[in-house]
Amino acid sequence: MGTVIKLDDKRRGVFPEPFKPGDTLVVDMMGLEAISMHLLRPVPPPMAEVRWIKGRLFGANVELNRSELAAAVRADRDER
């Protein structure tokens, strides 16, 4: 048997490591009296090295696709 967590009257509990405030948990119903909780790790957005050349922003050794860049920015915003 694993760690036992008792909830208070507002359904709050204190979880051990590796859980942190703001983590997302996926709850699977295993039956009437059993559930399973899994920690959902966010996928880090793709990173690109950038540099300024003559006042313009360029990707270093990477061709930047506008739609991929927009999707990465949107994913980063949604994560917050």
Summary of the structure (lengths in Angstrom):
residues: 80
radius of gyration: 20.7
end to end distance: 34.6
largest distance: 64.8
contacts: 104
relative contact order: 0.11
helix: 18%
strand: 25%
